[in-house]
Amino acid sequence: MSYSTDTGLGLGAIGSLARIDAGTLPFLLRIEAQLVTSIKEAPGGGLELVTHDDYVVADVPGLWDGRVRLRGRVGFYRAINAGYYGVGNAATPDPDKAAANPRYNQVEIVQVRVEPGARIRVHDALELLVVGRVGATAVGVYPGSELDEDRAGLRGVGDNGEVGATVGLVWDTRDHEAWPHRGVLADASARAGAGLGEGFGYGGATVAARAFVPVTDGVTLAARIVADAQGGAPPFYELVRVGGLGEQDATGGGGSLRGVPGQRYRGRVKLLGGVELRGRLPEWRIGYERFHVGRDHPVVAGNLVELAQLALAERRAADAVAMAERGMSLYEAAFGPTREESVEARGAYTRALLAAGQAARALAAAAPAVDAAASLEPEFRVAARFDL
């Protein structure tokens, strides 16, 4: 369940089925499906179904000794109130026309897309991104709307198909894919698309960076900046999107710029950024069981540290670094940096870095471990020594 001023009350379900394997991170296979619709008050009174956002994703990360990750997505999207306010940063809503026609700044869009993709590890945190896409789009133009007035100068206003592809590079040092606490995710990509049934063709380039900095054990400072440019003759619905790893509607809406209406701005060049604080919900108990939201169980962290030590024994230094770093992050998120398990995990991470020849990172990782170890409660032992 969700709520947005753009789409109203969202109702639906999302489910994920993953097969976990000790030698493959973050999982061996994951299939995720979503079926979501939203309800909002209609312009003439009553309620109407505003959106449908449904998809199925298959994710296989452990191919070719972990170097290749395949991901395929099939999605259906329908919105009867997608925004259209003109093209360009200076596009300004006309309140008088919007009052006379509640659909003046709206358009109906229905899209079906199939997107097979792959991420190929080139070196440590560097990956090659390749994504293809085939889709179909149907556009419903409301009579007297702003899109109806502008349609003569736009492409893609109607029913059409599209084929395209994206190629880029990804740099990923996040400690956790779903709930990152530290690290960087950056990508640079180029894309191209061509219309089927309507003569349009375009190209684009995107550079994006996302950084995560731990503030406390449960609070993370997250920042993002995205730059995108398009050339050629893109369809009007593409002018609101950015490409790359996080391809999406970017200039308005809860998924991009919170507080700005969805699809508020359209243009060939886009630059946007944001900063936010992310917090972990507190833990609670029911009987003898502990529950939390957004954290992995510490048992997972322990298994990861043990796997890192096994990988190190087999001279798989890169795998050992990845597993030890994630295990350390999970321990510190669950218990804080001064807990004995956290200190030992950081020690395993430091040893893995040294084995991988990353002395500078090992030195930086070792310093907090020394400080944390000094704060541990001392153990009291009784010993006897006899010298003859």
C-alpha positions, 0 to 999 in steps of 0.5 A: 500500500502506498500514496502519492499526490500524482497517482493516489492510493496504490494497492497491489503486491510484490514478491521475490523468490531467491535461491541462495548459494554459499558461493554466489553473492548476493544470490544464485537466482532471483525472480521478482514480480509486481502487480500494482494499481492505484486509485484516485478521485476522478475529475468529474467525481467518483473514483478511477483506476489511474495507473497499472505498474506490473513487471516480472524480473529474472536475475542470475548473477553467478555465471562464469565464476561470478563475472557475468550477471544476466537480468531480464525484465518484462513490464506493463505500464499504464497511466491515464494521468501522466503529465505533459506541461510542454517541452523545456525548462521554461514550460509553465502550467496555465492555471486557467486552462487547467481549471477549465479542462482537468485533463489539460496537462494530462495524457494517457500512456500504455507501454509494454517493454521487454528488456534483456540485459547483462553486467559483465565484471571487467575488473573488481568493481568495474562492470560492462553494462549491455541492455536491449529493449523492444517495446510498444507504446500507445498514447491517448491524447485528451481533446483540448489538452496541451499535448493536443495543441503541441502534437504537430511538432512532436514525435511519438504521439500515437501508437508505435513500437521501438527497438533500442540498446544501451551500453555503458560502464558501471562502478559499484563499491556498495557494501550492500545492494539493497540497503547500502550503508557505504560505497559508490554506485556510478555509471556512464552509458550511451543509448540509441532507439528507433521507432517501428511504425513511426519514423523517429530515431534518437541517441542519448548519453547518461552519467550518474553517481550515487554515494552512501556515507554512514552517519551512525550505525543506523543512519546513512547519508545518500546523495545522487547526481545525474546528467543526461543528454539526447540527440536526434528525433526522440519521441515526446515520452522519452524526453522525460527519461534518463538512461543508464543503469537507473533508466526511469522518468527523472524530472518529477515524481516520487521516484526522482524529484520528490515534491515535483509533479510527475513528468513535470519537465521534458527536454533534451538535456537534464541535470538533477541531484538530491541528498537524503538521510536514510534511517533504519527502523527500530527493532521490536520483539514478539515473545522471544523473537526479534524482528527488524526491517531492512537488515540482514540477519547477523547469521548471514554476516557470520556465514559471509566472513567464514566464506571469505576465509575459505576463499582466501585459503583458496587464493581467491582474494577478490571474492574474499574481499567482497564477502568479508566487506559485506559481512563486516557491514552487516555486523556493524549495522546490526551490532555497531562497530565495537561488538566483538563480531564486528571487530573480527569481521573487519580484521578478516576484511583487512587480511583479504585486502592485503592478500589482494594487494590493496595495501592502502585500503587495508591500512584504512580498514585496520585503523577503525578495528584497532580503535574498536578493539581497544573499547572491547570489555577486557577478559580476566584470566588467571594464569600461573608460571613456574620457572625452574 
